[in-house]
């Protein structure tokens, strides 16, 4: 019996761009380690627009697009994961199963029926952590000294392997114990797909679609961006309810809402004004009061 630790990275939260694995024997002796780099056929987009990505992949966009797409590697990956003599392990393995489901559906390939053991859940249960920890945090907490290139799939796979080995050593566990005592860590693949990230603009468009006959494009100054996304969307819907349209681009607006924060957006508004561009301007609090009043009047009419 051999153990397969695998990890998947995605270009945008759902399109696979690398599949890495470590194949070891029952004593955790390394047999093979490989990083399969895949053309995701989509752009690298690791954070919502305007936000800074929290992770960095091991390869560049240029390198990814020079590789073969997922369907080229499907048989090799399927043979590895469906081998009856292989036991599958991974950190948050359910997510990786979801990525595989998405890729199989995207390329019209037979879905993979898989079962694996989640080392992240095991750590959470045994060490009674408040929540599921990242692979980096677990490696640090367990005192594993090897340095890894995180978010390189083969490296993450090896890190997950050493994490499980350490947990088993510290708690005197065998492979049989994992199955018998921690069956809740066993995960089966199903038809569940990873959720695609919905951008802020897509959410705005979805709300806008509920309204018609919108006029006057409204843009906000810098303070608006300090609101949470939920608060921004709530305010944008108030615009639509009042018959106004919304734009993030100051150049496209004819109504500009000022606030107390004077930064890039305020400076650009001033620049355009100095060049003769005419805006209808409002103070933020006065404008919100106007919107609320109009909504109340509409509801009472």
Backbone bond lengths (Angstrom), bond angles and torsions (degrees), N, CA, C in turn:
res aa  C-N    CA-C-N  psi(-1)  N-CA   C-N-CA  omega(-1)  CA-C   N-CA-C  phi
1 X - - - 1.472 - - 1.527 110.14 -
2 X 1.322 115.87 133.34 1.465 120.60 178.84 1.522 109.57 -118.52
3 X 1.331 116.25 154.96 1.457 122.45 -179.33 1.522 108.90 -109.40
4 X 1.321 115.42 133.99 1.461 120.91 177.96 1.521 108.52 -115.76
5 X 1.312 116.02 116.42 1.461 122.39 173.33 1.521 106.38 -102.36
6 X 1.333 117.00 123.86 1.461 118.36 -177.59 1.528 110.89 -134.43
7 X 1.317 114.06 158.80 1.466 121.43 -179.97 1.518 108.86 -146.77
8 X 1.327 115.03 147.67 1.465 121.55 -179.69 1.523 109.69 -124.94
9 X 1.321 116.59 137.91 1.460 122.28 170.70 1.527 108.42 -113.39
10 X 1.324 115.51 148.09 1.470 121.07 -178.46 1.517 110.41 -124.29
11 X 1.323 115.24 152.12 1.461 120.50 -177.74 1.517 112.19 -75.96
12 X 1.338 116.77 -24.12 1.463 119.77 -171.13 1.526 112.75 -150.14
13 X 1.315 116.15 17.72 1.460 119.59 -179.15 1.513 113.56 101.51
14 X 1.366 117.55 -8.77 1.463 118.35 -179.70 1.531 114.10 -153.05
15 X 1.336 120.54 -24.18 1.465 121.84 179.50 1.530 109.62 -91.70
16 X 1.322 116.45 118.95 1.466 122.00 -174.33 1.531 111.33 -65.83
17 X 1.337 115.70 131.84 1.468 119.92 175.21 1.530 112.37 -122.51
18 X 1.329 117.87 -8.54 1.465 119.46 171.80 1.522 109.94 -160.75
19 X 1.323 114.80 145.29 1.453 123.11 176.26 1.519 106.36 -129.99
20 X 1.329 116.75 116.95 1.456 120.37 -179.69 1.512 110.76 -122.27
21 X 1.317 115.71 149.97 1.464 118.58 -179.46 1.527 111.51 -150.05
22 X 1.323 113.72 159.74 1.455 122.52 170.70 1.515 107.28 -127.14
23 X 1.297 116.49 125.27 1.463 122.44 176.81 1.525 107.35 -103.10
24 X 1.340 116.84 122.54 1.461 121.64 -178.25 1.523 109.53 -131.15
25 X 1.334 116.11 162.17 1.458 118.91 175.04 1.524 109.73 -87.75
26 X 1.303 117.73 -176.30 1.467 121.22 -175.11 1.514 112.85 -67.48
27 X 1.326 116.79 -12.95 1.471 121.47 175.82 1.525 111.96 -100.16
28 X 1.305 115.76 11.74 1.475 123.62 178.95 1.532 112.84 67.02
29 X 1.316 116.35 24.70 1.465 119.80 173.74 1.523 108.34 -80.54
30 X 1.329 116.56 126.83 1.451 121.80 -175.75 1.524 111.42 -68.76
31 X 1.334 115.07 126.47 1.459 121.68 177.02 1.524 110.00 -101.06
32 X 1.334 116.09 -45.32 1.466 120.00 -179.49 1.519 110.12 -155.87
33 X 1.323 115.32 142.10 1.466 122.78 175.76 1.521 106.98 -132.08
34 X 1.330 117.11 129.54 1.463 119.75 -176.03 1.523 110.32 -147.75
35 X 1.325 115.71 143.08 1.452 122.43 174.45 1.525 107.63 -115.95
36 X 1.320 116.56 113.62 1.461 121.70 179.52 1.521 107.58 -97.10
37 X 1.321 116.26 109.72 1.462 121.22 -177.88 1.526 108.52 -90.72
38 X 1.320 116.26 132.48 1.463 122.70 -168.68 1.534 110.19 -125.66
39 X 1.309 115.72 139.58 1.464 120.20 172.56 1.529 107.74 -75.20
40 X 1.344 118.38 112.63 1.463 119.41 -177.52 1.528 113.05 -74.74
41 X 1.324 116.03 -9.73 1.462 121.70 -175.95 1.523 111.07 53.34
42 X 1.314 113.76 37.67 1.462 122.47 174.66 1.520 106.93 -159.11
43 X 1.317 116.33 159.98 1.461 121.23 -177.71 1.528 111.08 -74.26
44 X 1.330 115.59 151.92 1.453 120.60 173.17 1.519 107.66 -72.11
45 X 1.305 116.24 117.55 1.462 121.74 -178.84 1.521 107.71 -143.81
46 X 1.330 116.35 92.58 1.464 121.12 -171.03 1.515 113.29 -99.38
47 X 1.329 117.57 4.11 1.471 120.22 179.74 1.520 108.66 -154.40
48 X 1.335 116.92 154.79 1.473 119.89 175.45 1.522 110.40 -58.46
49 X 1.326 115.74 155.28 1.461 120.76 -178.74 1.517 110.97 -55.03
50 X 1.325 115.95 130.85 1.456 120.92 178.82 1.513 114.08 88.82
51 X 1.344 116.52 -7.53 1.460 120.79 180.00 1.519 109.68 -105.04
52 X 1.319 114.78 155.22 1.461 120.29 179.50 1.524 109.19 -90.90
53 X 1.329 116.79 133.27 1.458 120.72 -179.31 1.523 110.57 -65.06
54 X 1.337 116.17 141.32 1.458 121.38 -179.62 1.520 112.09 -85.17
55 X 1.327 117.11 -15.71 1.460 121.02 179.84 1.521 109.61 -129.15
56 X 1.320 115.06 166.27 1.462 121.45 176.53 1.516 107.92 -133.95
57 X 1.322 116.89 128.32 1.452 120.30 -179.84 1.524 111.01 -76.09
58 X 1.331 115.10 164.28 1.468 120.40 -173.22 1.524 113.16 -78.74
59 X 1.327 116.61 -14.73 1.462 120.44 -176.08 1.529 110.22 -130.18
60 X 1.309 116.10 162.37 1.464 121.50 -179.31 1.523 110.82 -86.80
61 X 1.334 115.48 162.42 1.467 120.92 175.35 1.525 110.00 -55.65
62 X 1.329 117.12 -41.04 1.461 121.67 -178.17 1.527 111.07 -62.60
63 X 1.328 115.97 -39.16 1.462 119.88 -179.47 1.528 110.50 -69.91
64 X 1.341 116.69 -42.74 1.460 120.16 -179.42 1.535 111.21 -58.30
65 X 1.332 117.15 -45.42 1.471 119.46 -173.20 1.528 112.51 -72.48
66 X 1.319 117.77 -10.95 1.464 120.76 176.04 1.527 112.00 -83.84
67 X 1.346 117.16 -9.03 1.458 121.22 -177.31 1.523 111.09 -90.24
68 X 1.314 116.13 173.21 1.454 121.75 175.97 1.525 110.40 -80.91
69 X 1.338 117.98 151.63 1.461 120.52 178.54 1.533 112.13 -74.74
70 X 1.326 115.63 176.62 1.461 122.06 -172.75 1.526 112.55 -58.08
71 X 1.333 118.20 -39.82 1.465 119.10 -175.23 1.526 112.68 -63.36
72 X 1.342 117.75 -23.76 1.467 121.73 176.77 1.526 110.83 -66.39
73 X 1.341 116.35 -34.51 1.468 121.12 -175.90 1.532 113.01 -99.54
74 X 1.329 116.45 -0.76 1.469 120.48 -173.04 1.528 112.47 -53.96
75 X 1.329 118.39 -50.96 1.462 121.02 -176.44 1.525 111.79 -62.02
76 X 1.313 116.62 -39.68 1.463 120.24 179.86 1.522 110.74 -65.22
77 X 1.333 116.46 -45.23 1.469 121.01 179.94 1.526 110.15 -66.86
78 X 1.331 116.72 -43.60 1.461 120.52 -179.97 1.523 111.39 -62.03
79 X 1.322 117.27 -41.58 1.469 121.41 179.69 1.524 110.98 -62.34
80 X 1.317 116.25 -39.38 1.468 120.94 179.54 1.527 111.15 -67.07
81 X 1.335 116.46 -45.48 1.461 120.70 -171.50 1.524 113.71 -82.76
82 X 1.316 117.86 -23.36 1.469 120.19 -176.87 1.526 112.98 -101.20
83 X 1.312 117.36 0.99 1.463 121.51 177.62 1.524 109.48 -61.21
84 X 1.340 117.34 123.83 1.459 121.27 -176.96 1.521 113.22 -64.47
85 X 1.318 117.18 -18.44 1.466 120.91 179.49 1.528 112.28 -91.86
86 X 1.339 116.40 6.16 1.461 121.05 179.81 1.522 110.54 -110.99
87 X 1.332 116.42 136.32 1.468 122.46 172.20 1.520 106.70 -105.94
88 X 1.320 116.83 129.20 1.464 120.85 -175.00 1.526 111.29 -94.35
89 X 1.339 114.82 140.37 1.452 122.29 176.84 1.525 108.88 -137.73
90 X 1.330 115.14 152.28 1.454 119.25 175.84 1.516 111.53 -169.87
91 X 1.312 115.35 161.89 1.467 122.85 175.75 1.524 107.27 -90.45
92 X 1.342 117.66 114.89 1.469 122.14 -172.74 1.527 109.58 58.03
93 X 1.309 115.12 54.90 1.471 121.63 -171.65 1.521 112.51 -65.35
94 X 1.332 117.41 -26.50 1.465 119.97 179.09 1.528 110.88 -60.61
95 X 1.330 116.95 -37.07 1.467 120.50 178.23 1.520 110.64 -62.78
96 X 1.339 116.19 -43.14 1.461 119.94 -179.88 1.525 111.51 -66.18
97 X 1.328 117.13 -36.97 1.463 119.92 174.89 1.539 109.78 -60.83
98 X 1.324 116.07 -40.46 1.463 120.27 178.71 1.519 112.20 -63.09
99 X 1.333 116.76 -40.55 1.464 120.42 178.40 1.537 110.42 -62.99
100 X 1.326 116.11 -40.47 1.462 120.36 178.94 1.531 110.82 -65.49
101 X 1.329 116.47 -41.77 1.467 120.11 176.92 1.523 111.01 -58.13
102 X 1.335 115.24 -45.32 1.463 120.21 -179.44 1.520 110.85 -62.07
103 X 1.346 117.01 -43.93 1.462 120.95 -178.53 1.527 111.15 -65.07
104 X 1.330 117.28 -41.44 1.470 120.53 179.77 1.521 110.45 -63.40
105 X 1.315 116.50 -41.86 1.472 120.03 178.65 1.523 110.43 -67.38
106 X 1.320 116.64 -41.71 1.472 121.23 -177.54 1.525 111.26 -61.60
107 X 1.345 117.14 -38.55 1.465 121.01 -175.97 1.532 112.66 -102.95
108 X 1.346 116.17 14.16 1.468 121.08 177.69 1.527 112.25 55.04
109 X 1.344 115.28 47.02 1.456 121.94 -179.98 1.525 109.65 -110.20
110 X 1.323 118.20 153.90 1.465 120.24 178.30 1.529 110.59 -58.93
111 X 1.337 118.48 132.79 1.471 120.27 178.69 1.521 110.86 -66.11
112 X 1.311 116.19 153.60 1.464 122.09 -179.05 1.531 109.53 -99.08
113 X 1.323 116.24 124.37 1.461 121.36 176.38 1.527 107.46 -92.11
114 X 1.324 116.13 109.47 1.460 120.79 -170.61 1.524 111.51 -130.03
115 X 1.319 114.41 159.33 1.464 121.56 174.12 1.524 106.99 -141.70
116 X 1.321 116.41 134.97 1.461 119.37 -178.07 1.511 112.26 -149.02
117 X 1.311 115.61 171.86 1.465 122.62 -177.07 1.521 109.34 -111.54
118 X 1.333 116.02 131.66 1.466 121.87 -175.32 1.524 110.61 -96.71
119 X 1.329 116.37 109.96 1.466 121.15 -179.21 1.526 111.53 -71.06
120 X 1.323 117.62 -26.72 1.469 121.19 177.73 1.525 110.36 -64.79
121 X 1.330 116.74 -45.54 1.465 121.04 177.97 1.521 111.04 -63.70
122 X 1.344 116.25 -41.06 1.463 120.18 -179.68 1.522 110.92 -59.70
123 X 1.323 117.22 -45.90 1.466 121.05 178.52 1.525 110.40 -60.46
124 X 1.319 116.38 -43.58 1.468 122.12 179.88 1.527 111.42 -59.34
125 X 1.313 116.89 -42.25 1.467 121.20 -177.80 1.521 111.73 -73.11
126 X 1.321 116.97 -47.93 1.467 120.44 -174.56 1.523 111.97 -70.28
127 X 1.324 116.89 -41.24 1.462 120.03 -175.56 1.533 112.33 -97.57
128 X 1.328 115.79 5.42 1.475 122.52 172.89 1.537 112.40 49.88
129 X 1.317 115.98 51.53 1.467 120.88 178.14 1.525 109.96 -77.73
130 X 1.320 115.81 158.25 1.467 120.59 -178.45 1.521 111.76 -66.85
131 X 1.335 116.54 -30.17 1.460 120.99 -179.07 1.514 108.87 -153.92
132 X 1.308 116.86 174.63 1.459 121.34 178.17 1.529 109.53 -69.49
133 X 1.322 116.29 126.56 1.462 121.32 -174.38 1.525 111.42 -93.87
134 X 1.333 115.62 155.33 1.461 121.23 175.82 1.522 109.55 -69.87
135 X 1.311 115.27 159.28 1.463 120.26 178.93 1.523 110.50 -61.16
136 X 1.324 117.16 -42.78 1.467 120.58 179.13 1.529 111.79 -58.38
137 X 1.336 115.77 -43.13 1.471 120.09 -178.33 1.521 110.72 -66.01
138 X 1.322 117.24 -41.34 1.461 120.51 -179.50 1.526 110.99 -65.39
139 X 1.333 116.49 -42.98 1.467 120.57 177.44 1.530 110.19 -57.08
140 X 1.327 115.35 -43.39 1.473 120.35 179.63 1.522 111.10 -66.61
141 X 1.327 117.38 -45.39 1.461 121.28 -176.84 1.529 111.77 -64.96
142 X 1.315 116.97 -34.63 1.464 120.24 -179.17 1.526 112.39 -82.97
143 X 1.324 116.88 -5.70 1.460 120.15 177.80 1.515 113.77 72.92
144 X 1.324 116.73 28.79 1.469 120.38 177.12 1.526 108.05 -75.76
145 X 1.325 117.15 119.54 1.462 121.15 -168.76 1.524 114.20 -84.60
146 X 1.315 118.31 -18.49 1.462 120.25 -178.36 1.528 110.30 -63.07
147 X 1.321 116.57 138.00 1.459 122.16 177.82 1.533 110.20 -89.28
148 X 1.333 116.16 138.05 1.460 120.71 -177.58 1.522 111.27 -122.86
149 X 1.320 115.14 152.66 1.462 120.99 168.86 1.521 105.26 -93.95
150 X 1.317 116.95 93.67 1.452 120.42 -175.20 1.530 110.84 -66.85
151 X 1.320 114.37 147.49 1.466 124.65 -177.80 1.527 112.03 71.33
152 X 1.337 115.61 15.41 1.459 121.76 160.02 1.518 104.12 -101.24
153 X 1.296 118.34 119.21 1.462 122.10 -165.40 1.525 113.87 -55.48
154 X 1.308 117.83 -45.29 1.466 120.08 -178.99 1.526 111.22 -65.36
155 X 1.326 117.09 -33.81 1.464 121.44 178.60 1.533 110.73 -69.97
156 X 1.334 116.07 -43.18 1.465 119.81 177.19 1.523 110.69 -64.38
157 X 1.326 116.34 -36.17 1.464 120.25 177.66 1.534 110.27 -63.54
158 X 1.313 116.45 -43.33 1.469 119.57 178.63 1.525 110.87 -66.42
159 X 1.332 116.71 -39.65 1.465 120.19 178.28 1.529 109.93 -61.21
160 X 1.328 117.52 -43.01 1.463 121.17 178.28 1.522 110.73 -62.92
161 X 1.318 116.93 -36.72 1.467 121.55 178.34 1.523 110.94 -64.22
162 X 1.332 117.00 -46.27 1.460 120.57 -179.43 1.525 111.48 -69.32
163 X 1.337 116.77 -31.00 1.462 120.54 175.15 1.525 110.24 -63.02
164 X 1.328 116.93 -48.85 1.466 119.42 -179.82 1.526 110.99 -63.00
165 X 1.306 116.54 -42.50 1.464 120.54 178.77 1.524 110.75 -58.12
166 X 1.326 116.52 -44.74 1.466 121.61 -179.30 1.527 111.04 -65.25
167 X 1.337 116.94 -43.87 1.468 120.84 179.31 1.524 110.10 -60.09
168 X 1.320 116.58 -43.88 1.467 121.03 -178.89 1.525 111.10 -65.59
169 X 1.328 116.24 -39.85 1.471 120.03 179.12 1.527 111.02 -66.45
170 X 1.329 117.25 -45.21 1.466 120.59 -176.87 1.525 112.55 -68.36
171 X 1.334 116.72 -26.05 1.459 119.90 -174.92 1.530 112.80 -114.98
172 X 1.329 115.63 12.39 1.460 122.46 175.72 1.533 111.07 52.13
173 X 1.309 115.46 53.51 1.454 121.37 -177.89 1.527 110.85 -109.65
174 X 1.312 115.85 146.16 1.452 122.20 173.60 1.525 108.55 -106.55
175 X 1.335 116.93 170.85 1.453 120.09 176.45 1.525 110.88 -61.72
176 X 1.322 116.38 -36.17 1.467 120.69 177.51 1.528 110.50 -64.34
177 X 1.347 116.37 -37.52 1.469 120.07 178.44 1.524 111.54 -61.66
178 X 1.326 116.13 -38.92 1.465 119.75 -179.13 1.521 110.23 -58.53
179 X 1.319 116.00 -45.53 1.458 120.71 -177.95 1.526 111.68 -69.54
180 X 1.330 117.39 -38.88 1.468 121.49 -174.43 1.526 112.73 -82.39
181 X 1.330 117.07 -40.89 1.465 120.90 -173.07 1.535 113.62 -95.18
182 X 1.331 116.69 -22.81 1.463 119.84 -174.52 1.526 110.61 -130.04
183 X 1.317 115.50 48.70 1.464 120.51 -178.15 1.533 112.00 -63.49
184 X 1.366 116.67 -22.20 1.463 118.93 179.11 1.529 112.28 -67.84
185 X 1.333 116.38 -11.68 1.464 120.40 177.82 1.522 112.23 -90.02
186 X 1.324 116.19 -2.62 1.471 120.27 177.48 1.530 108.64 -84.66
187 X 1.311 116.14 127.53 1.463 122.46 -175.20 1.522 109.11 -120.50
188 X 1.317 116.30 135.58 1.461 121.13 176.30 1.521 109.33 -108.48
189 X 1.318 115.22 141.66 1.470 119.17 176.34 1.512 108.93 -72.74
190 X 1.302 115.81 149.58 1.467 121.16 176.06 1.516 107.94 -144.85
191 X 1.300 116.68 -164.78 1.465 120.39 -176.11 1.525 113.16 -82.85
192 X 1.333 116.94 3.64 1.459 119.37 -177.20 1.516 110.93 -64.32
193 X 1.324 115.84 133.29 1.458 122.79 -179.87 1.531 109.49 -103.47
194 X 1.328 118.24 147.35 1.466 119.38 173.61 1.519 109.96 -64.66
195 X 1.297 116.71 140.80 1.460 120.00 -179.73 1.518 110.33 -73.34
196 X 1.311 115.51 130.45 1.457 119.50 176.44 1.519 109.35 -75.97
197 X 1.321 115.03 138.83 1.454 118.94 179.44 1.528 109.41 -69.20
198 X 1.322 115.14 127.64 1.459 120.44 177.26 1.524 107.91 -95.13
199 X 1.307 116.89 121.19 1.456 120.71 -177.42 1.526 110.75 -71.37
200 X 1.325 115.54 162.75 1.458 120.92 178.62 1.528 110.25 -60.76
201 X 1.329 116.50 -42.10 1.472 119.84 -179.67 1.525 111.62 -64.10
202 X 1.322 117.29 -36.10 1.467 120.59 177.85 1.524 110.61 -66.03
203 X 1.332 116.34 -37.14 1.465 119.92 177.28 1.527 110.52 -66.47
204 X 1.324 116.37 -40.50 1.467 120.55 177.46 1.529 109.79 -62.46
205 X 1.330 116.90 -44.53 1.467 120.69 -179.78 1.529 111.19 -62.08
206 X 1.336 116.24 -37.29 1.461 119.80 -179.91 1.528 110.99 -65.42
207 X 1.329 116.52 -38.28 1.469 120.16 177.89 1.524 110.06 -71.71
208 X 1.328 116.43 -42.32 1.474 121.46 -178.95 1.532 110.83 -58.64
209 X 1.327 116.55 -34.52 1.463 120.86 -176.57 1.532 112.57 -62.21
210 X 1.328 116.88 -17.72 1.475 120.83 -179.21 1.531 111.73 -80.44
211 X 1.335 116.57 -11.84 1.463 120.32 -173.15 1.524 110.72 -121.86
212 X 1.310 115.42 155.48 1.474 120.52 179.64 1.528 109.59 -133.64
213 X 1.313 115.39 168.96 1.472 122.14 178.02 1.526 112.47 56.12
214 X 1.309 116.23 44.26 1.463 120.43 177.67 1.522 109.49 -80.87
215 X 1.321 116.82 145.13 1.465 120.73 -178.71 1.525 108.59 -143.55
216 X 1.302 115.97 154.76 1.459 120.42 177.77 1.514 111.49 68.76
217 X 1.320 117.67 110.54 1.464 120.75 -179.57 1.522 110.52 -89.49
218 X 1.330 115.40 125.84 1.464 122.16 -176.37 1.523 109.76 -104.51
219 X 1.329 116.43 133.09 1.466 122.54 171.98 1.521 108.35 -125.02
220 X 1.316 115.83 151.19 1.456 121.20 -177.29 1.528 110.96 -112.25
221 X 1.307 114.67 154.84 1.459 121.06 177.26 1.530 110.38 -78.61
222 X 1.320 117.34 -165.75 1.461 122.21 -166.99 1.529 115.03 -66.40
223 X 1.328 117.25 -30.62 1.460 119.58 -177.54 1.516 113.38 -62.68
224 X 1.327 117.27 -29.60 1.461 122.38 179.97 1.524 110.87 -59.07
225 X 1.337 116.76 -37.15 1.452 121.35 -177.01 1.524 112.37 -71.79
226 X 1.320 117.21 -13.31 1.454 120.13 178.27 1.527 112.32 -87.35
227 X 1.311 116.29 -8.80 1.461 120.33 173.94 1.529 108.91 -74.27
228 X 1.317 116.82 156.87 1.461 119.88 175.20 1.526 108.97 -68.55
229 X 1.315 116.50 160.23 1.463 120.52 179.11 1.531 110.75 -58.40
230 X 1.330 116.44 -37.98 1.471 120.64 179.39 1.525 110.62 -63.59
231 X 1.337 116.38 -41.84 1.470 120.28 179.36 1.521 110.93 -68.03
232 X 1.327 116.89 -39.46 1.462 120.62 177.84 1.523 111.15 -61.15
233 X 1.331 116.10 -46.13 1.465 119.94 -179.01 1.531 111.31 -64.66
234 X 1.321 116.51 -37.21 1.466 120.82 178.62 1.528 109.85 -63.19
235 X 1.322 116.43 -42.46 1.462 121.10 179.75 1.528 111.04 -68.66
236 X 1.340 116.11 -40.01 1.464 119.72 178.60 1.526 110.57 -62.39
237 X 1.323 116.88 -38.32 1.464 119.12 178.22 1.528 110.91 -65.32
238 X 1.337 116.95 -33.81 1.466 119.40 175.33 1.525 110.66 -61.82
239 X 1.349 116.22 -36.58 1.466 119.62 176.18 1.524 110.01 -59.56
240 X 1.326 115.14 -49.17 1.460 120.11 -178.48 1.528 110.89 -61.59
241 X 1.322 116.47 -39.86 1.470 120.21 179.52 1.523 111.20 -63.20
242 X 1.323 116.88 -27.74 1.453 122.25 178.72 1.530 112.69 -90.26
243 X 1.319 116.92 1.01 1.463 119.78 178.79 1.514 114.16 90.51
244 X 1.340 117.48 0.41 1.463 120.50 177.75 1.530 110.10 -86.46
245 X 1.338 115.86 156.31 1.457 121.42 170.95 1.531 107.92 -103.66
246 X 1.328 116.30 165.53 1.466 121.33 -178.26 1.524 109.63 -121.89
247 X 1.326 116.05 143.81 1.457 121.73 170.63 1.521 109.14 -142.40
248 X 1.323 115.26 145.30 1.462 120.07 175.01 1.529 110.83 -85.19
249 X 1.342 116.11 -15.66 1.462 120.86 -175.04 1.526 110.17 -93.68
250 X 1.317 115.88 117.28 1.459 120.83 -178.05 1.524 110.78 -62.26
251 X 1.328 116.71 -35.20 1.458 120.05 -178.36 1.528 111.75 -62.77
252 X 1.355 116.39 -27.44 1.472 120.21 -176.94 1.526 113.55 -90.05
253 X 1.324 117.23 -9.12 1.464 118.74 -173.93 1.530 111.37 -90.13
254 X 1.340 116.02 159.11 1.464 120.28 168.93 1.528 111.27 -120.45
255 X 1.345 115.97 -1.59 1.461 121.72 173.73 1.518 107.62 -127.59
256 X 1.329 116.17 123.63 1.457 120.27 -178.48 1.522 109.31 -121.51
257 X 1.348 114.99 129.78 1.464 120.89 -175.66 1.529 108.52 -104.77
258 X 1.319 116.25 116.72 1.464 123.37 -177.08 1.526 111.12 -89.58
259 X 1.320 115.78 153.02 1.465 120.85 173.06 1.522 108.65 -141.22
260 X 1.325 116.96 -169.23 1.470 120.46 -173.40 1.522 113.57 -79.86
261 X 1.330 117.42 -11.48 1.464 120.02 -177.58 1.529 109.14 -93.33
262 X 1.295 115.48 123.95 1.467 121.17 -176.85 1.522 109.05 -115.28
263 X 1.330 115.59 94.59 1.460 121.28 -178.49 1.530 109.32 -132.09
264 X 1.335 118.26 -140.82 1.464 121.40 -171.11 1.528 113.35 -60.74
265 X 1.324 116.73 -44.91 1.462 118.88 -176.42 1.529 110.53 -68.23
266 X 1.320 116.36 -40.50 1.460 121.18 177.69 1.526 110.02 -63.12
267 X 1.335 116.70 -41.97 1.467 120.62 -179.28 1.526 111.33 -65.69
268 X 1.332 116.61 -37.22 1.463 119.34 179.35 1.536 110.51 -70.39
269 X 1.323 116.10 -37.53 1.465 120.54 175.19 1.534 109.70 -59.82
270 X 1.325 117.69 -45.24 1.462 121.47 178.41 1.522 111.59 -62.62
271 X 1.329 115.52 -39.42 1.467 120.17 179.70 1.524 110.18 -62.40
272 X 1.329 116.78 -47.48 1.454 120.09 179.67 1.528 111.44 -63.62
273 X 1.330 116.34 -39.25 1.469 120.55 178.66 1.518 110.99 -62.38
274 X 1.343 115.82 -40.26 1.470 120.03 -179.30 1.524 111.58 -66.78
275 X 1.331 116.81 -21.11 1.466 122.06 178.91 1.527 112.12 -92.66
276 X 1.338 115.60 7.95 1.454 119.20 175.34 1.509 115.54 97.83
277 X 1.323 117.37 1.18 1.458 119.81 179.55 1.531 109.32 -71.48
278 X 1.326 117.95 130.63 1.460 122.91 -177.49 1.533 110.33 -98.50
279 X 1.324 115.70 129.49 1.453 122.46 177.02 1.527 109.89 -124.68
280 X 1.294 116.71 147.05 1.453 121.44 164.72 1.529 105.27 -89.12
281 X 1.325 116.86 119.31 1.465 119.97 -172.91 1.525 111.45 -113.75
282 X 1.328 113.80 148.94 1.462 121.49 177.87 1.515 109.54 -137.48
283 X 1.318 115.48 151.62 1.452 121.15 167.12 1.533 107.84 -75.61
284 X 1.305 117.41 142.22 1.461 121.91 -174.34 1.532 112.21 -54.89
285 X 1.323 116.89 -52.74 1.466 120.03 -176.95 1.525 111.97 -63.95
286 X 1.333 116.34 -39.26 1.466 119.93 178.58 1.527 111.01 -65.49
287 X 1.334 115.68 -38.31 1.454 119.67 -178.64 1.534 111.28 -68.14
288 X 1.347 116.11 -42.02 1.466 120.29 178.32 1.526 110.06 -63.48
289 X 1.318 116.62 -40.84 1.469 120.29 178.35 1.527 110.32 -61.62
290 X 1.323 115.71 -38.91 1.463 120.54 178.99 1.527 110.65 -64.81
291 X 1.321 116.84 -43.14 1.458 120.70 179.50 1.527 110.89 -62.47
292 X 1.327 115.78 -46.82 1.468 119.94 -178.91 1.525 111.70 -62.52
293 X 1.337 115.67 -40.46 1.466 120.19 179.90 1.519 110.75 -63.23
294 X 1.319 116.03 -43.40 1.460 120.14 -179.85 1.526 111.82 -63.34
295 X 1.347 115.48 -39.86 1.464 119.64 -179.79 1.522 110.40 -64.59
296 X 1.331 116.21 -41.62 1.475 120.30 178.86 1.520 110.37 -63.24
297 X 1.345 115.91 -42.31 1.469 120.24 -179.85 1.543 110.46 -64.48
298 X 1.332 116.03 -39.35 1.474 119.56 178.64 1.520 110.82 -65.18
299 X 1.342 116.39 -42.51 1.465 121.07 -178.08 1.526 111.46 -67.46
300 X 1.342 116.29 -30.41 1.484 120.13 -177.30 1.525 113.05 -89.62
301 X 1.324 115.63 -9.06 1.473 118.13 -176.64 1.528 111.06 -81.16
